[in-house]
């Protein structure tokens, strides 16, 4: 990157071509304006010179699942020229839901999950499904997915087995989980932390309907009911516990998705790449997010050391 001392930091907010205005998070641009020049830039636009920016903040890159490897190469390339948040190593770790197994091993209570790969014995699929079918519906989802893409909820164990095999044949690792009824009654809670500060939270209605065809696009996620909420202290504490258990350095931002069980909170997903912030639902949230990001922007513009760089998997 060319040495320069800009009068105002330049920030790129990385999005996809389908969401050129950041959608529900458009408030980020005016919120950043008092201290930084922010451009909304399509992540895979080959004409963009990422070295022109002091910091690239991954936002609505919601099409990256069409080519995860290309997205990871992009993250590595951006990081060679400027600061990327979250860093490429975190992106790489978080893009596959097998991270749940690592967090469980570190003591984080997760939604019960069995992981099945094509290398497992043929009986592993039936065994994984049968392990949860006795207590209710079974959820089957690919390990590389977002917005419920490829996920299904099944009351018929045979249908769950069949979908698992479809995903395995497509080269995916598969997560098999019980469907937790509290998702219907209490929904799931997403707690946002930026720079370790809790900025806001939302509650999201469960997406999966019993025996409906698994989603092949984002239409299911686009129709999800989401409302702002004030998280209970126990859920905030749980979210902090999750981040403390990470085998990678602390992320700049995170959404910790939590479901509640009879035994307490459970982690269902951890979003460290491109979580929708739903800033349009919570007055003041955009300002709190930007305030929490200021330190990262300052470090990116005042030091030659980059936030990014290769991070180890554990």
N, C-alpha and C positions, 0 to 999 in steps of 0.2 A: 504494500500500500504506500502511496506517495506521502512523504512527510509534509504535514501542513497543520496549521493551527486555525481551525475554523472558528468563525465568530459565534456560530451556533452549531451544536451537534446535528449531524444528519442521520436520520434513522429510517431504515426501510422496514415497512410492515409487510411481511411476506404473505401473500394470499394465493388463491387459484383464480383462473380465468372466469370461473362460474360465480365468484363472489368478489367482484372488483371494488366494492365499497365496504368490505369487511362485515356486511350484514349487521347482525345485532351488536357488533362491537365497533361500529363506525365512530362512536364517541371518543375513541382513542386519539384520533387525529386532532380534533380541537383541544383535547385535554393535554396533549403533548406540545401544542403550539407555543405556550409561553416560554419554553426553554429549549425547544428543538424543532428542526424542520423535518416533518415526517411525510414520507411518500408511501403510498400503497402500491406494491410492486408484485407482479405475478412471479412466483418462485421459479418456474421453468421457462421464463422468457429469455431466449438466448442473447438478446441485445443488451441486457442489464449488465452494467459494470459494478459488481458488488464492492469493489475497492473504493468506490466513491462514497461509501457510507461508513460512518463510525460504528454503527451497530445495526444488525439485522435481527428483528424480532419475528419469530415464526408465529403467524396468526392463522388465517383461514385457509391453510394448504390442504383442504379436505379431499382433494383428488389424489393424494400421494399414494394411496393404496393400489392404484392402478399399476404402479411400478415402484414398489418400495425400494428396490435396489438403486434405481435412478435418483430417488429422493435422498437416499443416504449418500450417494456420490455427490449430489448437489450440496448437502450439508458439509461434507468434508471440504469441497472446493470453496464454499463461502468462508469457512473458517480459516482457510489459508490466506485470506485477504483482509478479514475484519473480524469483529466479535460477533458471534452467533449465540442467540439465546432462544431456547436452551441449547447448550453446546452439542456438537455432533455425537459425542460419546453417550450423552444422556438420551438423545434421539434414538440412537442405535439400540440401546438397552431397552427403551420403552416401547419400541415398535412391535414387539412380539410379547404376547400376554404370558409367555412362560416366565416373565419376571415375577408373576404371582408366586410361583414355586420358590423363588429365591427369598421373597419377603416372608413367606410362610416359614421357611427354614430359619429366618432371622427372628421368628417369634411373633410376627404380625398375624392376627386372626383374619383369615380370608374366607370368602364363601367356599364351602367344600368343593374341591375341583379334582378331577382325574384327567391327566394329560395322556393322550393317545397319539402315537406316531405310526407311520407306515412300517417301521422296523419292528414294532411290537408283534407278539404272536397273534394269530387270527382271532383267538378267543378274547383278546384284550378289549375289543369293542363291546362285545356282549357283556363282559364282566363289568366294565365301567358303567354302562347304561343300567344294568340290573342292580348295581349298587345303590342307585338313587330312585329307580322306578317304583320301588315298593312303598315309597313315602309320598308320591305325587308326580307331577309333571317333571320332565327332564329337559334341560337346556343343552343344546349342542351348538358350539360356535368355533370358528377358526381362530387360531392364535394371532394371526395378522388380520385385524379387522377393526372397524370403527363404525359408530352409528348403527349397530346391529346388522351390518352387512354379513350375509351368510349365516346368521344365527337363527335357530329355530327352537320352539317350545313344543314338546311332544307329550301327549298323554298315552300314546301307543309306543311301547318300547321298540317294536319292530321298525317303526318309522324313524325313531331316534337312531337306531343302529344303521339304517339305510342312509340317512343323511350324514352320519359320521363317516361312512365309507365313501360317500361322494366327496367330502372334503379331503379325506386322506388321498384319494385318487388324484385330486387337484394339487397335491404336494403340500398340503397344510398339516401342521400339528393341530390336534383338535382338543378343545376343552369340553368336558362333560360335567355338568353341574346339576344340582337339584334346583327346582324353581322355588324360590322363597316367597311364601304368601304375603309377607309384610311389604313386598314391593307393590302389591295391589292396594294395601290398606294405608301404609305409611310412606309409600313411594321410596325413592332413594335420595340421599342428600349429597350434594356436591359442595365441598368446602374449598374455597380458593385461598391459596397462600402465595404471596409475592414477596420475595426477599425475606421469607419467614414470617411475614405479617399477614394475618387473616384480613382480607379486604372485603369479602362478602360471601354469600352462599345461596344456593338454589335447591329446590326440591323438584325432582323429575318423576313423572308418572312412568311406570314400567311400559316398555315398548312391545314386548312379545305377547302375542295372543295365542291361545292353545291351538295347535295343529294348523296354524296359518302358514302359508308358503314362506320360507326364509326370504328376506329382502335381498334384492339384487341391485338396488340403487339406494339413494339417500332419502327416498320419499317417506319411509317410516320414521326416520330420525327427524325429518323436517316437520312432521306432524305431531311430534312429542309435546305433551303439555308440560310446561316449565313455569315455576313461580319462584319469586324471591322468598327468602326465609332468613330468620335469625337462628343460627345453629345453636343447639344446646351445648353447654360447656363440655359435656362428656364427648361429644362428637368432635369438637375442636381439639380436645386433648388427644383423641384417637388419631386425628389427621396429623398432628405433630408427631405422634409416635410412629406413624407410617414413614414420614420423611426422615426421621432419625434413624430408621432401619435401612435406608437405602445403601446399596453397595457401590454407589457412584457419588461424586460430590453433590452438595446441596444444589438443587435446581433454582433458577431465578424465579420460576413460577410453577404452580402445580394446581391441579384440581383433584382432590381426593374424594372418590365416589364411594359412599358408605351405605350399606343396608343394615337394618337392625334385626337381630334375632333374639330368641329367648335367652341366649347366653351373652348378649351384648352386641356392640357394633362389629361388623365384618367388612373388610375391604372387598369391593366388587371389581373396581378398576382404579388405576392411577394414571391420570392424563398429564403427561409432561411434554407433549409435542405441540398440539394445536387445539387445546380445549376451547370450545366456545365459552366466552366469558359472560354472555347474557347481560351486558352492561345496560341494555335498554330497560331491564326489569328493576334495576336497583339505583335510585337516585344517589349520586355521589360516589358510586363505585368506580367510575372511570378516573376520578380524581385521586382516589385512594390507591388504585393500581399504579397510576403514573407516579405518585409520590413514592411508592415503594420501589419503583424502577429507577428512580433518579440516581441512586448510588451506582447502579450498573452502568448507566450512561456516563456518569462522571469518570468512572474507572476506565471505560472504553476510550474516552477522549483525552485523558490525562496521562496515560501510561502506554508504553510500547508493549507491555505484557498483555496478552489476549486472555479473555475468560475461557475461551475454547481450548481445544487440544484433545488428543486421544485420551480416553478414559478407560480404565480396565474393567472388564466384566469379572465378577467374582463367582 
